[in-house]
Each structure stands twice: as C-alpha cells, then as structure tokens.
C-alpha cells in the first residue's frame, strides 16, 4: 500500500446562541418549580448551569422579567415587627438617572420590572 497523504479536518466553532429576554425568563421560571434543579433545567435547554444561574441573578435584581408558571414557588415577603408598623405606601417611585416615574402601589411587579428595563435603555 502506498501512503497518499493526510487529511486535515477543521471543525468550525459552534455558533453562539442568542436568547431573548422572554425565553430567559421562561427558563428561569422553570427553575422555581418545586423539586426541579438548576442543573436539570440547564441540561434540558442545553445550557451550562452557571449561565442559567447568571440569568437567575438578573431576575433577582429585577433586570429580567420572570413569568408566573404553574408550580413555581416564589419567596413570600417576611416582615419584622418593626416593619409591620410602617404605613402602607400608595405609590412606587422609580428613579433612574435624571428620570423619575411614580407608579400606583398596585402596579404588578412584572410591569415595574419592564419599566425599570426601559428606563435603563434595555429593549
């Protein structure tokens, strides 16, 4: 047999996926279902767990809107005795840079998060 030469195979790097904020929020919401782990959800969506954890951090900071899904457990607010005596506010003031926006206290949290993102110049 005679050696013909060699073959060199070059594999292109995998393309980066871009996730919409809506998709990120839905995936984060899946991690809030009782008995579901971050690793499990990450595997299901072919993500690295630390990437998903970063999205969870964005959600906690109010920079990512997380939709309500069946079975999701959100942390209940807990008030100390000192806080219980604080009068109930009737408005929410969002102040980001030179912009101030006053909202009714009954404004849903998802809407407040959307407005914060808009004020910060995020789509």
N, C-alpha and C positions, 0 to 999 in steps of 0.2 A: 504494500500500500504506500502511496505517496502522499506526503503532507501538502495540502492545498493552500493553507494559510490559517488565519484565525478570524473569528467573528467577534466583533465588539458590539454589545448591546447597551444602549444608553436608555435609561428609563427617565422620563420627564417627571419632575416632582409633582405630587398631587396638587391640584388647584385648590386654593383657599376657598372655603365656603363662606358666604356672607349670610348671616341670619337676620331677618327683620326683627325689630323690637317686639312685634306681635308674637312671632314664633318663639323668641327667647322667653317672653312672659308665659306662654303656654307650657313650655318645657319646665320652667321654674315652678309653675303651679303643680306640675306632676310630682315634684319632689316634696310637696306639702301634704300629700295623701298619707294617711297613717299606714305604717308598715312598709313604705317604699323608701329605698335608699337612694342617695345621690348617685352612687356607682351604678345602680340598676338602671336609672333613667339615662345616665350618660351612655351606657352600653347600648340601650335601645335606640338612641339617636346618633350613635357613632361619634360621640364626643369624648373628650378627656374630662375626667371628674373635676379636675381643678379649673377647667374652663367654665363648667357649669356652676361651680362654687363662686366664681367671679361674677356670674350673672346673678346669683342669689344675693351677693353683696350689693350689687347695683339696685336690686329690688328693695332691699332693706333700707338703702339710702334714699329711696323714692325716685330713683332715676330710671326705673323700669316698671311699667305697669303690668301687674300680675292679675289675670282674670280669675274669677271665682270658678272653681270646678267642684263637682260632687266628690265628697270625701276629703277635701282639703281641710287641714286644721291650721287655722291662723291663731297666733298667740292672743289671748284675751288680755285687755289692759287691766293692770292692777294698780289701785290707788292706795297710798299710805294714809293713815288717819289725818295727817297734816294736809294732804292734798284734797281730802274729802270736803273740807270746809271752804275751798276756793270756789268763788262764784262761777257759774257756767257762763262761758263766753257766747256771744251771739254772732261773732264774725271771726274769720280767719284772715290774717294779713300776710300776704306773700311779698317779701321784699327781696328782690334780686337785683343788685346793682342799683341803677337810678330808678328802677320801676317798682311801684308798689301796687298790689292788687288786693282789694278787700272782697272776700267771699262770705256768703252766708255759712254759718256753722254747720248747716245740714248738707253742705256740698259733699257728694260722695268722694271717698279717698282716691278712687281711680281718676276722677276729674281733676282733683287737686294735683295729682302726680303728672297728668297730661299738661296742665298749665305750667307747672314748675319746669318741665322739659322744654316747653315752648319759650318760656322766659329765658332759659339758658341757651336758646338758639339751636336746640336739637330738633330734628324733624319728628 
